[in-house]
């Protein structure tokens, strides 16, 4: 039982990172109908950005702020203007193909321009252990889960409680009606891309101390986050959190009790089961469209 609880809590920490990336998937889909298959690389690149600022002597907080600003520019504004906007009129498939190509280009660009080796990354949290009823939990796991949860809940509160957030949700529901109401649709869509970029920076800051900064670190992360978003419900941002936690916990348990070889297949198996019995996801709503 003790081992099970340790694996469970460790899985919550990993799953919360998946949830941050999955939340980016759902936000982009709701606001612009965009599926970004470079989402994992959007987490990888900020990790190397922060390493660059830290190597220049910048403190962690300064590195985070500078990286977040740079990410909003590159992964938010430039991605929207350079990739999504030109292809949007041709439908979703060209954007999907373009983001797959972008992910490959980003991986190989970092590999060639920075390094193919894994780089250590300083943790935000002290190297401390908690022993609760015989269950050992690291401060890294507690801090990762808590910070990710705060970020997800803050994003939810922003979308639900602020004027800008409600305008973004109106755009996500119906762009034409939002435009008639006087909402600046392009600006709201950009805000969504900017939020996705900041979420990617937070995810990078949380995942890299454990898994190190490596050019291909985003490949598996992006895939699992995509599955997590669908498992929870692609049209429900709360579903991203639920899906991420389910994937993180289940893959930890499967790795320990079945075989580590099956760890990366867990998200796919859960995805297939959910799609079979509840295609809209666990918290998703059915969408009916007239053809």
C-alpha positions in Angstrom: 0.0 0.0 0.0 2.9 2.3 0.8 4.5 1.8 -2.6 1.1 2.3 -4.3 0.6 5.7 -2.5 4.2 6.8 -3.4 3.6 6.0 -7.1 0.2 7.7 -6.9 1.6 11.0 -5.6 4.5 10.9 -8.0 2.0 10.3 -10.8 0.0 13.3 -9.7 3.1 15.5 -10.1 3.9 14.1 -13.6 0.2 14.3 -14.6 0.0 17.9 -13.6 2.7 18.7 -16.1 0.8 16.9 -18.8 -2.3 18.9 -17.7 -0.5 22.2 -18.4 0.4 21.2 -21.9 -3.1 19.6 -22.4 -4.7 22.9 -21.3 -2.8 24.6 -24.1 -4.3 22.1 -26.6 -7.8 22.8 -25.4 -7.5 26.6 -25.3 -6.1 26.7 -28.9 -8.8 24.4 -30.1 -11.6 26.3 -28.5 -10.4 29.7 -29.6 -9.2 29.0 -33.2 -9.9 25.4 -34.1 -6.1 24.8 -34.1 -4.5 21.6 -33.1 -0.8 22.2 -32.4 1.2 19.1 -32.7 4.4 21.1 -31.8 3.0 21.5 -28.3 5.7 19.3 -26.8 8.4 21.3 -28.5 6.7 24.5 -27.2 7.7 23.1 -23.7 11.1 22.0 -24.8 12.2 25.3 -26.3 11.6 27.5 -23.2 13.7 25.1 -21.2 16.7 25.9 -23.3 15.8 29.6 -23.3 15.9 29.6 -19.5 19.2 27.6 -19.6 20.6 30.3 -21.8 19.5 33.2 -19.5 20.8 31.3 -16.4 24.2 30.7 -18.1 24.4 34.5 -18.6 24.1 34.9 -14.8 20.4 35.8 -14.6 18.5 34.6 -11.5 15.8 32.0 -11.9 12.9 34.6 -11.6 14.5 36.9 -14.1 15.1 34.0 -16.5 11.5 32.9 -16.2 10.1 36.4 -16.9 12.5 36.9 -19.9 11.7 33.5 -21.2 7.9 34.0 -20.8 8.2 37.3 -22.8 10.2 35.7 -25.5 7.9 32.7 -25.6 4.9 35.0 -26.1 6.7 36.7 -29.0 7.9 33.5 -30.7 5.5 30.8 -29.7 2.5 33.1 -29.4 2.6 36.0 -31.9 5.0 34.6 -34.5 3.4 31.1 -34.5 0.0 32.6 -35.0 1.0 35.1 -37.7 3.6 32.9 -39.5 1.9 29.5 -39.3 -1.7 29.5 -38.3 -3.1 32.7 -40.0 -1.8 32.0 -43.5 -3.1 28.4 -43.4 -6.4 28.9 -41.5 -8.5 29.6 -44.6 -7.5 26.2 -46.0 -8.9 24.2 -43.0 -7.4 22.3 -40.1 -5.4 19.7 -42.0 -2.7 22.0 -43.4 -2.2 23.5 -39.9 -1.8 20.0 -38.5 0.8 19.1 -41.1 2.6 22.5 -40.6 2.8 22.0 -36.8 4.2 18.5 -37.3 6.8 19.9 -39.5 7.5 22.7 -37.0 8.0 20.2 -34.2 10.6 18.4 -36.3 12.3 21.6 -37.2 12.4 22.8 -33.6 13.9 19.5 -32.3 16.6 19.5 -34.9 17.3 23.2 -34.6 17.9 22.9 -30.9 20.0 19.7 -31.5 22.2 21.4 -34.0 22.3 24.9 -32.5 22.6 24.0 -28.8 23.4 20.4 -28.0 22.2 16.8 -28.4 23.2 16.1 -24.7 20.8 16.2 -21.8 21.4 19.3 -19.5 20.7 19.5 -15.8 18.2 22.1 -14.7 18.0 23.6 -11.2 14.8 22.8 -9.3 12.5 25.4 -7.9 12.0 23.4 -4.8 14.5 22.3 -2.1 15.7 18.8 -2.0 13.5 17.7 0.9 11.5 14.6 1.7 8.2 14.3 3.6 7.3 11.1 5.4 3.6 10.8 5.9 2.3 7.5 7.5 5.3 5.7 5.9 4.8 7.3 2.5 7.8 9.2 1.3 7.0 12.2 -0.9 9.6 14.6 -2.4 9.3 18.3 -2.2 9.7 18.4 -6.0 6.6 16.3 -6.4 4.5 18.4 -3.9 5.7 21.7 -5.4 5.2 20.6 -9.0 1.6 19.4 -8.3 0.7 22.5 -6.2 2.2 25.0 -8.6 0.6 23.4 -11.7 -2.7 23.2 -9.9 -2.5 26.9 -9.0 -1.7 27.8 -12.6 -4.6 25.8 -14.0 -7.0 27.2 -11.5 -5.7 30.8 -12.1 -6.3 30.3 -15.8 -9.8 29.0 -15.1 -10.5 32.0 -12.9 -9.1 34.4 -15.5 -11.4 32.9 -18.2 -14.5 32.9 -16.0 -14.2 36.0 -13.9 -12.5 38.7 -16.0 -13.9 40.7 -18.9 -11.1 39.7 -21.2 -11.5 36.0 -20.2 -15.2 36.0 -20.9 -14.6 37.7 -24.2 -12.1 34.9 -25.1 -14.8 32.3 -24.2 -17.3 34.1 -26.3 -14.9 34.0 -29.3 -14.3 30.3 -28.6 -18.1 29.6 -28.7 -19.0 31.7 -31.7 -16.6 34.1 -33.5 -19.3 35.7 -35.6 -21.6 36.5 -32.7 -18.6 37.7 -30.7 -17.6 40.1 -33.6 -21.2 41.4 -33.8 -21.1 42.2 -30.0 -18.0 44.3 -30.7 -15.4 41.9 -29.4 -12.0 42.2 -31.0 -11.8 38.6 -32.2 -8.2 38.6 -33.6 -6.9 40.1 -30.3 -8.8 37.5 -28.2 -7.4 34.7 -30.3 -3.9 36.1 -29.9 -4.4 36.2 -26.1 -5.1 32.5 -26.2 -1.9 31.8 -28.1 0.0 34.0 -25.6 -1.5 32.1 -22.6 -0.6 28.8 -24.3 3.0 30.1 -24.6 3.2 31.0 -20.9 1.7 27.7 -19.8 4.4 26.0 -21.9 7.1 28.0 -20.0 5.7 26.9 -16.6 5.5 23.3 -17.8 9.2 23.5 -18.9 10.2 24.9 -15.6 8.5 22.0 -13.7 9.4 19.1 -16.0 13.1 19.9 -16.7 14.5 19.4 -13.2 13.3 15.8 -13.2 13.7 14.8 -16.8 16.6 17.2 -17.8 16.6 19.5 -20.8 17.0 17.6 -24.0 16.2 18.4 -27.6 13.7 15.5 -27.9 12.1 15.9 -24.4 8.9 17.4 -26.0 8.1 14.5 -28.3 6.6 12.1 -25.7 5.3 15.0 -23.6 3.4 16.5 -26.4 1.8 13.1 -27.4 0.7 12.3 -23.9 -0.7 15.8 -23.4 -2.7 15.4 -26.6 -4.1 12.2 -25.4 -4.8 13.7 -22.0 -6.7 16.6 -23.6 -8.9 14.1 -25.5 -9.4 11.9 -22.5 -10.6 14.8 -20.4 -12.6 16.4 -23.1 -11.1 18.5 -25.9 -13.7 21.2 -25.5 -13.4 21.4 -21.7 -10.3 23.1 -20.1 -11.1 21.3 -16.7 -10.9 18.1 -18.6 -7.3 18.8 -19.5 -6.5 18.7 -15.8 -8.4 15.5 -15.2 -6.9 13.8 -18.3 -3.4 14.8 -17.4 -3.7 13.5 -13.8 -5.2 10.2 -15.0 -2.4 9.6 -17.6 0.3 10.6 -15.0 -1.0 8.3 -12.3 -1.8 5.3 -14.5 1.5 5.3 -16.4 3.4 5.4 -13.0 1.4 2.4 -11.7 1.7 0.5 -15.0 5.4 1.0 -15.0 5.8 -0.4 -11.5 3.2 -3.2 -11.5 3.3 -4.3 -15.1 6.5 -3.3 -16.9 8.4 0.0 -17.6 8.3 -1.0 -21.2 4.6 -0.3 -21.3 4.8 3.1 -19.6 4.6 5.1 -22.8 1.7 3.0 -24.1 -0.6 3.7 -21.2 -1.9 7.1 -22.5 -2.8 5.5 -25.8 -4.7 2.6 -24.2 -6.7 5.0 -22.0 -7.3 7.2 -25.0 -8.7 4.3 -27.0 -10.9 3.1 -24.2 -12.4 6.6 -23.6 -12.9 7.2 -27.3 -14.7 3.9 -27.6 -17.2 4.5 -24.7 -17.3 8.3 -24.5 -16.0 9.9 -27.6 -16.5 13.5 -26.3 -14.1 12.8 -23.4 -14.9 12.4 -19.7 -15.9 16.0 -19.1 -16.5 17.0 -22.7 -19.8 18.0 -24.2 -21.3 16.6 -27.4 -21.1 19.1 -30.2 -23.8 18.9 -32.9 -23.2 20.4 -36.3 -25.5 20.8 -39.2 -24.0 19.8 -42.6 
